[in-house]
Amino acid sequence: MEKVKKLNWGIMGAGVIAKRMANALNKTPQNHLYGIASKTPSRAKIFADENGVDQTYSYQELVTSKAIDVVYVATTHNFHFENAKLALENGKHVLIEKPFTVNANEARELVRIARKKKLFLMEAMWVRFLPAQKTLKKMLKNQEIGEIKECNITFGGIVSPKYETRLKDPNLAGGVTLDMGIYPISFICNVLGEIPVEIKSMTRFSDLGVDEIANYMFRFPSGCLVNICTSFNLHMIDKAIIYGSKGYIEYPQFQVGQRFTVSQHNGTNEIVNKSEVHEPCHDNGFVYQVEEVFRCINEGRLESEIISLDETVKIMEVMDKMRNEWGFKYPFE
């Protein structure tokens, strides 16, 4: 297969997350942000002027443009499926901002189309590609704190005004699980290299009817137990603690952090060795996932082994199961 010299990207949606992606694309020489599409042409024009984009489009024009190689879907959650499907059906490689879709049925359909058409497809779970997460996963695999038996994660905050409408509106697939809870779920599945086999959960609904606080409890095939608490309406400590038979790891700001602490013991309560791991990171962490998309397409790969399509679907199934337990469906489902 002929090597790709540069990828031309188009972005669907001209919101906050699209600006961060534009910045990342502008910092990677193998990638070029060629087009921006918005349902509001004036927004696309302002975005193009501010981010050095060559061309503005409608969604249909973007996916049919011969100049575009890859489409990044940066619209609200409720539109991910139809926007990504439109791009795939028009022969474009696709990167979808998390969550991949609203539910597993939508996810499976996108995967089916991508595989049938032999197109690259990936969920933009950008934190998986950060140096610190890669190092942590390797250390756990090498059993540097022994057999992993327990993990506690808290992740949440009081939503800022620029995200408030999207997070609180059920018509936009709002709620903490799809927007924030997916981070600790994906994080622990990644570092353990497993999908939970037992799932228990509960939630507290907001006045508008979406999950504003959620607790998840998982058992993994290895036997590891995981507790996760997340909220968009509480100021919470962003931290993961992973307990093994020979020690534990404390990872503040596990989602984006560059540092974590490893404490090791000899089977007693005495810590015999304590060290800090520091993995510096680019000031825009989206750069790593952009580089991964280029690498995969350049090598003729249709998905990334760091976040495979099968794993993305299985994580959607986990969230589906919890929402089903709560009796929580979006109006459009």
C-alpha positions in Angstrom: 0.0 0.0 0.0 1.3 3.4 -0.9 2.4 5.5 2.1 0.5 8.7 2.9 2.5 11.9 2.9 -0.2 14.0 4.6 -3.8 13.7 5.6 -6.3 16.4 4.9 -8.9 16.6 7.7 -12.4 18.0 7.9 -14.2 18.7 11.2 -18.0 18.4 11.7 -19.1 20.8 14.3 -17.4 24.1 15.2 -17.7 24.1 19.0 -15.2 24.1 21.9 -13.8 20.6 21.3 -13.3 21.3 17.6 -11.0 24.2 18.5 -8.8 22.0 20.5 -8.6 19.5 17.7 -7.8 22.3 15.2 -4.9 23.3 17.4 -3.6 19.7 17.6 -3.8 19.3 13.8 -2.0 22.5 13.3 0.9 21.2 15.5 1.4 17.9 13.6 3.1 18.3 10.2 1.7 15.1 8.7 -1.9 16.4 9.2 -3.6 19.4 7.7 -7.0 20.9 8.7 -8.5 21.6 5.3 -12.2 22.0 6.1 -14.8 22.9 8.7 -18.5 22.2 8.6 -21.3 23.6 10.7 -25.0 23.7 10.5 -24.6 27.5 10.9 -22.4 28.8 8.0 -21.4 31.9 10.0 -20.0 29.8 12.7 -17.9 27.8 10.2 -16.6 31.0 8.7 -15.5 32.4 12.1 -13.9 29.1 13.0 -12.0 29.0 9.7 -10.7 32.5 10.1 -9.6 31.8 13.7 -7.9 28.5 13.0 -6.5 28.9 9.5 -8.9 26.5 7.8 -8.9 26.4 4.0 -12.5 25.8 3.3 -16.0 26.0 4.9 -18.6 23.4 4.1 -22.1 22.0 4.8 -22.0 18.5 6.3 -22.9 17.0 2.9 -20.2 19.1 1.1 -17.6 18.1 3.6 -18.1 14.3 3.2 -18.3 14.5 -0.6 -15.2 16.7 -1.0 -12.4 14.9 -2.8 -9.9 17.0 -0.8 -10.9 15.5 2.6 -9.3 12.2 3.8 -10.4 12.1 7.4 -13.5 13.5 9.2 -13.4 14.3 12.9 -17.0 14.2 14.3 -17.2 16.9 17.0 -20.9 17.4 17.2 -23.1 16.8 20.3 -23.5 13.1 21.4 -26.9 12.7 19.9 -25.6 13.4 16.4 -22.4 11.2 16.5 -24.1 8.2 14.8 -25.7 10.0 11.9 -22.7 12.3 11.3 -20.2 9.4 11.4 -22.4 7.2 9.2 -22.7 9.9 6.6 -18.9 10.3 6.5 -18.3 6.5 6.3 -20.9 6.0 3.6 -19.1 8.7 1.5 -15.8 6.9 1.8 -14.1 9.0 4.6 -12.0 7.7 7.4 -13.5 8.8 10.7 -12.4 9.8 14.2 -15.4 10.3 16.5 -15.2 12.4 19.7 -16.1 10.3 22.8 -18.6 8.9 23.4 -18.4 6.9 20.2 -22.2 6.8 20.0 -25.1 6.9 22.4 -25.6 3.2 22.6 -24.0 -0.1 21.5 -26.5 -0.7 18.6 -25.3 2.5 17.0 -21.7 1.6 17.6 -22.0 -1.9 16.1 -23.6 -0.4 12.9 -20.7 2.1 12.4 -18.2 -0.7 12.9 -20.0 -2.8 10.4 -20.0 -0.1 7.8 -16.3 0.8 8.3 -15.2 -2.8 8.0 -17.3 -3.4 5.0 -15.9 -0.3 3.2 -12.4 -0.9 4.6 -12.2 2.5 6.2 -10.3 3.6 9.4 -12.6 4.3 12.4 -11.7 5.2 16.0 -13.2 6.7 19.1 -11.3 9.8 20.2 -10.5 8.6 23.7 -7.4 10.8 23.6 -6.2 10.1 27.1 -5.3 6.6 26.2 -2.5 7.9 24.0 -0.8 10.0 26.7 2.7 8.9 27.8 1.7 8.5 31.5 -1.2 6.1 30.8 1.0 4.0 28.5 3.7 3.7 31.2 1.1 2.9 33.9 -0.3 0.1 31.7 3.1 -1.4 31.2 3.9 -1.3 34.9 0.7 -3.0 35.8 1.3 -5.7 33.2 4.8 -6.2 34.6 3.2 -6.6 38.1 5.3 -3.9 39.7 2.7 -3.8 42.5 1.8 -7.5 42.2 -1.6 -8.8 41.3 -4.1 -6.0 40.9 -7.0 -6.6 43.2 -8.9 -3.3 43.8 -9.2 0.1 42.3 -11.1 3.2 43.5 -11.7 6.2 41.1 -13.4 9.5 41.7 -13.9 11.9 38.8 -16.2 14.9 38.6 -16.7 18.6 38.9 -19.3 21.3 38.7 -20.0 21.8 35.0 -18.9 25.1 33.6 -21.4 27.3 31.7 -19.9 26.5 28.3 -20.7 22.8 28.7 -23.8 23.1 30.9 -26.5 23.0 28.2 -25.0 19.9 26.5 -24.5 18.0 29.7 -27.9 18.6 31.2 -30.2 18.2 28.2 -31.6 14.7 27.5 -32.3 15.6 23.9 -28.5 16.1 23.4 -27.7 12.8 25.1 -26.6 14.6 28.2 -25.7 13.0 31.6 -22.6 12.3 33.4 -22.0 8.7 32.3 -21.7 9.3 28.6 -19.7 12.6 29.1 -17.5 12.0 32.1 -18.1 8.5 33.5 -16.8 7.1 30.2 -13.3 8.4 31.1 -12.7 6.3 34.3 -14.5 3.3 32.7 -12.3 3.4 29.6 -9.2 4.1 31.8 -9.6 1.0 33.9 -10.5 -1.2 31.0 -7.4 0.0 29.3 -4.8 -0.4 32.1 -6.2 -3.8 33.2 -6.6 -4.9 29.6 -10.1 -6.3 30.4 -13.8 -5.7 30.2 -15.9 -6.1 33.4 -17.9 -9.3 33.6 -20.1 -8.2 36.6 -21.6 -4.7 36.7 -23.6 -3.0 39.4 -24.5 0.7 39.5 -26.8 3.4 40.8 -27.5 7.0 39.9 -29.1 10.2 41.0 -31.0 12.0 38.4 -31.0 15.8 37.8 -34.1 17.9 37.6 -34.1 17.6 33.8 -33.9 13.8 34.0 -30.3 12.9 33.2 -27.8 11.1 35.5 -26.0 13.8 37.5 -24.2 11.5 40.0 -23.4 7.9 39.2 -21.6 5.1 41.1 -20.3 2.0 39.2 -19.0 -1.2 40.7 -17.2 -3.7 38.4 -15.7 -7.2 38.7 -13.1 -8.0 36.0 -12.2 -11.5 34.7 -8.9 -11.3 36.7 -10.9 -10.8 39.9 -10.1 -7.1 40.3 -12.9 -5.1 41.9 -13.4 -1.5 40.8 -15.4 1.3 42.3 -16.1 4.5 40.4 -17.9 7.6 41.4 -18.5 10.5 39.0 -20.6 13.6 38.8 -21.1 16.8 36.8 -22.6 18.6 39.8 -20.1 18.0 42.6 -16.6 19.3 43.1 -14.8 15.9 43.4 -11.2 14.8 43.8 -9.9 13.6 40.4 -7.9 10.5 41.5 -7.4 6.8 40.8 -5.9 4.5 43.4 -4.9 1.0 42.2 -4.2 -1.6 44.9 -2.0 -4.7 44.2 -0.8 -7.5 46.3 2.7 -5.8 46.6 1.7 -2.2 46.7 -0.4 0.6 45.3 -0.4 3.4 42.8 -1.9 6.8 43.4 -2.7 8.7 40.2 -4.0 12.3 40.8 -5.7 13.7 37.7 -5.6 10.3 36.1 -7.4 11.5 33.1 -4.7 14.0 32.0 -2.0 13.8 34.7 1.7 13.4 34.0 2.7 12.0 37.4 1.7 9.1 39.6 3.2 7.6 42.8 4.2 4.0 43.2 4.3 2.6 46.8 5.6 -0.9 47.3 5.5 -3.2 50.4 6.8 -6.6 51.4 3.4 -8.1 52.4 3.0 -6.0 55.5 1.7 -2.5 56.1 5.2 -1.1 55.9 6.1 0.8 52.7 9.6 -0.3 51.7 9.9 1.7 48.4 8.1 4.8 47.2 8.8 6.5 43.9 7.2 9.1 41.5 6.8 8.5 37.8 6.8 11.6 35.6 6.0 11.3 31.9 6.0 14.8 30.3 3.1 15.5 27.9 2.5 17.8 25.0 0.5 20.9 26.1 -2.3 19.7 23.8 -2.8 16.0 24.5 -4.9 15.6 21.3 -1.7 15.6 19.4 -1.0 12.0 20.3 -4.3 10.6 19.0 -3.9 12.7 15.8 -0.5 11.1 15.3 -2.0 7.6 16.0 -4.7 8.2 13.3 -1.9 9.1 10.8 0.2 6.1 11.8 -2.6 3.7 11.4 -3.8 5.0 8.0 -0.2 5.3 6.8 0.3 1.6 7.7 -3.0 0.5 6.1 -4.6 -0.3 9.5 -8.4 0.1 9.8 -8.3 0.5 13.6 -5.9 1.2 16.5 -4.8 -1.6 18.8 -4.7 1.0 21.6 -8.5 1.4 21.4 -9.9 -1.3 19.2 -13.4 -1.1 17.8 -14.5 -4.3 19.6 -13.4 -2.7 22.9 -15.3 0.5 22.1 -18.4 -1.5 21.4 -18.0 -3.5 24.6 -17.6 -0.4 26.7 -20.8 1.0 25.1 -22.5 -2.2 26.2 -21.4 -1.7 29.8 -22.9 1.8 29.8 -26.1 0.5 28.1 -26.5 -2.1 30.8 -26.2 0.5 33.6 -28.7 2.8 31.9 -31.1 -0.1 31.4 -30.9 -0.8 35.1 -31.8 2.8 35.8 -34.6 2.8 33.3 -32.9 5.7 31.5 -33.5 6.1 27.8 -33.0 9.3 25.8 -36.1 10.7 24.0 -34.7 9.8 20.6 -33.7 6.2 21.4 
